[in-house]
Amino acid sequence: MIAVTGSRGQLGGELCRQLGDAAVGLDLPDFDLTNPEQVRERLGALRPEAVIHTAAYTAVDRAEEEPDRCFAVNAEGTGVLAETARRLDCPLVYISTDYVFGASRPADEPHREEDPVFPCGVYARSKYEGELRTLAWQKHFIVRTCGLYGRLGPNSPGNFVETMIRLAKQGKTLRVVDDQWCTPSYVPHVASAVIYLLRSGMYGTFHVVNGGATTWYRFAREIFRLLGLDTAILPITTEEYGAKAPRPAFSVLDTSKYQRFPDAPPLPHWKEALAEYLRERDRVDPPFG
Ligand SMILES: NC(=O)c1ccc[n+]([C@@H]2O[C@H](COP(=O)([O-])OP(=O)(O)OC[C@H]3O[C@@H](n4cnc5c(N)ncnc54)[C@H](OP(=O)(O)O)[C@@H]3O)[C@@H](O)[C@H]2O)c1
C-alpha cells in the first residue's frame, strides 16, 4: 500500500484515483505535517510500501507573510516524513517545484536536474529545504514540476485555468504576465509519471512537466482560443503585476532524464495537455471549476 500525503489536493487526489485500492490518502485535519507525533504514529501504523508526499503549504504570496508556517509544513514536515520513511525503510517521493530556479542565469536553455538552484521567496526556499531534508534518506525521488492544473480539491483556492475562465466570465479586460517562461502541466500526466518513477525503483531527482514552454499570457490566450471565448487580454510584466512573492523569469525544465525511460508514460506538449483538460473538465461531475 502506498501512502499519499495531500490526498485532497490536486496532485494527491489524482494519485489516489490512479492508484485506486493501492493508495491510502492522508490529509488535514487527521494528518498534519506540523504534528510530528501524529505523522510518525499514522505512518508507523500503516507501514506503507512507499510514501508519495504531495502535501504542502502552496499559497506562494501568503507565504511571504507566514514564513514560519510555510517552513513548518514544507521543510520541517518533510524532514519528519523523510526520517520516518528511513525508519520504516520505505521509499519517499517528494514533489518539488520549478521555483527552485528562481533568480536563474540568462534564460536560454531548460534547467536540468543537476543545475544550480536559486530559490527566491519564502515558498521556494521552503520547498528547496524540503528537497534537502528528502536527500537525507537514500531511497528517495525528488520530482520537480510546474504550474499544476487538474481536478481541484475541496479547499483548493483554484488553478490558473479555472481562474482565467472565471475572470473571463466577468467580461473584464484581463492583464496577464508575459515575461515568465515555464511549462504549466496537467496533473494526470504528472501523476502517471510519478507512479511510473516510483515503480522503476531508479531513485534520484527528476523533472516532470508537459512539453514545450510558454508564458502565462500565451497560456491564457490558448485557453480562450480553445474555448472559443472572445476575451480581451493584455500582456503585462511581472513588475506591473506586482505579486508579493518573486517568481522565476525562466523556469522551463528539461525532462530528458525522465524521457530516457523507453516505456515511461508520455508528457505531451502543453497545448495538447491543455486541450485534454478542457475536454475532461466538462465530463466530470462535479465539474472541475
Ligand atoms: N500547484 C502548482 O502549480 C505546483 C507547481 C509546482 C510544484 N507544486 C508542488 O506540487 C505539490 C502538489 O501541489 P497541489 O497543487 O496538488 O497542491 P494543493 O492542491 O494545494 O494540495 C496540497 C494539499 O496539502 C494539504 N496540506 C496543507 N498543509 C498541510 C499540513 N500541515 N499537513 C498535511 N497536509 C497539508 C492541503 O490541505 P488543505 O487544502 O486543507 O490546506 C492540500 O490538501 C506540492 O508539494 C506543491 O509544492 C505545485
PDBQT file of the ligand as one rigid body, heavy atoms in Angstrom, charges set to zero:
ROOT
HETATM    1  N1  LIG A 301       0.245  23.862  -7.806  1.00  0.00    +0.000 N 
HETATM    2  C1  LIG A 301       1.312  24.103  -8.534  1.00  0.00    +0.000 C 
HETATM    3  O1  LIG A 301       1.261  24.865  -9.506  1.00  0.00    +0.000 OA
HETATM    4  C2  LIG A 301       2.633  23.437  -8.224  1.00  0.00    +0.000 A 
HETATM    5  C3  LIG A 301       3.745  23.658  -9.045  1.00  0.00    +0.000 A 
HETATM    6  C4  LIG A 301       4.950  23.013  -8.744  1.00  0.00    +0.000 A 
HETATM    7  C5  LIG A 301       5.037  22.172  -7.647  1.00  0.00    +0.000 A 
HETATM    8  N2  LIG A 301       3.949  22.004  -6.849  1.00  0.00    +0.000 N 
HETATM    9  C6  LIG A 301       4.045  21.106  -5.694  1.00  0.00    +0.000 C 
HETATM   10  O2  LIG A 301       3.215  20.008  -6.001  1.00  0.00    +0.000 OA
HETATM   11  C7  LIG A 301       2.598  19.500  -4.820  1.00  0.00    +0.000 C 
HETATM   12  C8  LIG A 301       1.108  19.357  -5.031  1.00  0.00    +0.000 C 
HETATM   13  O3  LIG A 301       0.545  20.621  -5.393  1.00  0.00    +0.000 OA
HETATM   14  P1  LIG A 301      -1.043  20.785  -5.494  1.00  0.00    +0.000 P 
HETATM   15  O4  LIG A 301      -1.323  21.906  -6.439  1.00  0.00    +0.000 OA
HETATM   16  O5  LIG A 301      -1.665  19.447  -5.692  1.00  0.00    +0.000 OA
HETATM   17  O6  LIG A 301      -1.337  21.315  -4.017  1.00  0.00    +0.000 OA
HETATM   18  P2  LIG A 301      -2.764  21.588  -3.321  1.00  0.00    +0.000 P 
HETATM   19  O7  LIG A 301      -3.885  21.326  -4.261  1.00  0.00    +0.000 OA
HETATM   20  O8  LIG A 301      -2.624  22.937  -2.675  1.00  0.00    +0.000 OA
HETATM   21  O9  LIG A 301      -2.802  20.455  -2.208  1.00  0.00    +0.000 OA
HETATM   22  C9  LIG A 301      -1.945  20.475  -1.106  1.00  0.00    +0.000 C 
HETATM   23  C10 LIG A 301      -2.561  19.599  -0.041  1.00  0.00    +0.000 C 
HETATM   24  O10 LIG A 301      -1.708  19.629   1.115  1.00  0.00    +0.000 OA
HETATM   25  C11 LIG A 301      -2.532  19.799   2.250  1.00  0.00    +0.000 C 
HETATM   26  N3  LIG A 301      -1.819  20.395   3.361  1.00  0.00    +0.000 N 
HETATM   27  C12 LIG A 301      -1.527  21.702   3.575  1.00  0.00    +0.000 A 
HETATM   28  N4  LIG A 301      -0.931  21.862   4.766  1.00  0.00    +0.000 NA
HETATM   29  C13 LIG A 301      -0.837  20.625   5.328  1.00  0.00    +0.000 A 
HETATM   30  C14 LIG A 301      -0.341  20.130   6.557  1.00  0.00    +0.000 A 
HETATM   31  N5  LIG A 301       0.155  20.940   7.508  1.00  0.00    +0.000 N 
HETATM   32  N6  LIG A 301      -0.386  18.803   6.803  1.00  0.00    +0.000 NA
HETATM   33  C15 LIG A 301      -0.916  17.949   5.888  1.00  0.00    +0.000 A 
HETATM   34  N7  LIG A 301      -1.431  18.356   4.709  1.00  0.00    +0.000 NA
HETATM   35  C16 LIG A 301      -1.390  19.674   4.433  1.00  0.00    +0.000 A 
HETATM   36  C17 LIG A 301      -3.647  20.713   1.763  1.00  0.00    +0.000 C 
HETATM   37  O11 LIG A 301      -4.765  20.685   2.643  1.00  0.00    +0.000 OA
HETATM   38  P3  LIG A 301      -5.726  21.994   2.686  1.00  0.00    +0.000 P 
HETATM   39  O12 LIG A 301      -6.223  22.199   1.292  1.00  0.00    +0.000 OA
HETATM   40  O13 LIG A 301      -6.784  21.614   3.671  1.00  0.00    +0.000 OA
HETATM   41  O14 LIG A 301      -4.845  23.136   3.143  1.00  0.00    +0.000 OA
HETATM   42  C18 LIG A 301      -3.957  20.090   0.409  1.00  0.00    +0.000 C 
HETATM   43  O15 LIG A 301      -4.854  19.015   0.504  1.00  0.00    +0.000 OA
HETATM   44  C19 LIG A 301       3.015  20.449  -3.700  1.00  0.00    +0.000 C 
HETATM   45  O16 LIG A 301       4.064  19.856  -2.997  1.00  0.00    +0.000 OA
HETATM   46  C20 LIG A 301       3.499  21.703  -4.409  1.00  0.00    +0.000 C 
HETATM   47  O17 LIG A 301       4.502  22.366  -3.658  1.00  0.00    +0.000 OA
HETATM   48  C21 LIG A 301       2.747  22.600  -7.114  1.00  0.00    +0.000 A 
ENDROOT
TORSDOF 0
